[in-house]
């Protein structure tokens, strides 16, 4: 396998709008649009992962909160993955679709750095995928004990300095990825 894919996690209205919108949300969406545009031009697969709850939950499929923000560019050829837990691989077809498309490298971005992005990056590493988290294209919200910017910084540090398999999750900024992968 030698293909590359972009996995965009949980960039949904509930997390990117309102008074408690994600940290640097507009910048993150703009960067994701730049990344996915470059990926499509290079014939890389783009996956949009959406978290969903039950029909009565805050992220019920089809609800306003569940939708992708209008500013996020999604093309018809992009793949959709729907999940109910933090890990985008858990009980979803993501791993099978990556295998079917001979993809062994993933670029991960989206929401929430310490939860869904982390869980997905760690599972990708465990699955043997060459995994990169885009350092400046993941985000979260402030928590009672730590500001969102510090959470993002901390997660970049953790991924850089720890491993579950001996193959580290790589952390690279968008500019480096655009130059190295899609120039």
Secondary structure as the mmCIF struct_conf table of DSSP 4:
data_model
#
loop_
_struct_conf.conf_type_id
_struct_conf.id
_struct_conf.beg_label_comp_id
_struct_conf.beg_label_asym_id
_struct_conf.beg_label_seq_id
_struct_conf.end_label_comp_id
_struct_conf.end_label_asym_id
_struct_conf.end_label_seq_id
STRN STRN1 UNK A 3 UNK A 9
HELX_RH_AL_P HELX_RH_AL_P1 UNK A 13 UNK A 16
BEND BEND1 UNK A 17 UNK A 18
TURN_TY1_P TURN_TY1_P1 UNK A 19 UNK A 20
HELX_LH_PP_P HELX_LH_PP_P1 UNK A 21 UNK A 22
TURN_TY1_P TURN_TY1_P2 UNK A 23 UNK A 24
HELX_RH_AL_P HELX_RH_AL_P2 UNK A 25 UNK A 41
TURN_TY1_P TURN_TY1_P3 UNK A 42 UNK A 43
STRN STRN2 UNK A 45 UNK A 51
STRN STRN3 UNK A 53 UNK A 53
TURN_TY1_P TURN_TY1_P4 UNK A 55 UNK A 56
BEND BEND2 UNK A 57 UNK A 57
TURN_TY1_P TURN_TY1_P5 UNK A 58 UNK A 59
STRN STRN4 UNK A 60 UNK A 60
TURN_TY1_P TURN_TY1_P6 UNK A 61 UNK A 62
BEND BEND3 UNK A 63 UNK A 63
TURN_TY1_P TURN_TY1_P7 UNK A 64 UNK A 66
BEND BEND4 UNK A 67 UNK A 67
HELX_LH_PP_P HELX_LH_PP_P2 UNK A 68 UNK A 69
TURN_TY1_P TURN_TY1_P8 UNK A 70 UNK A 71
BEND BEND5 UNK A 72 UNK A 72
TURN_TY1_P TURN_TY1_P9 UNK A 76 UNK A 77
BEND BEND6 UNK A 78 UNK A 78
STRN STRN5 UNK A 79 UNK A 83
BEND BEND7 UNK A 84 UNK A 86
TURN_TY1_P TURN_TY1_P10 UNK A 88 UNK A 91
BEND BEND8 UNK A 92 UNK A 93
HELX_RH_AL_P HELX_RH_AL_P3 UNK A 94 UNK A 100
TURN_TY1_P TURN_TY1_P11 UNK A 101 UNK A 102
STRN STRN6 UNK A 103 UNK A 111
HELX_RH_PI_P HELX_RH_PI_P1 UNK A 113 UNK A 117
HELX_RH_AL_P HELX_RH_AL_P4 UNK A 118 UNK A 126
TURN_TY1_P TURN_TY1_P12 UNK A 127 UNK A 128
STRN STRN7 UNK A 130 UNK A 139
STRN STRN8 UNK A 143 UNK A 143
TURN_TY1_P TURN_TY1_P13 UNK A 144 UNK A 145
STRN STRN9 UNK A 146 UNK A 146
HELX_RH_AL_P HELX_RH_AL_P5 UNK A 148 UNK A 161
BEND BEND9 UNK A 164 UNK A 167
HELX_LH_PP_P HELX_LH_PP_P3 UNK A 168 UNK A 169
STRN STRN10 UNK A 170 UNK A 172
HELX_RH_AL_P HELX_RH_AL_P6 UNK A 174 UNK A 181
#
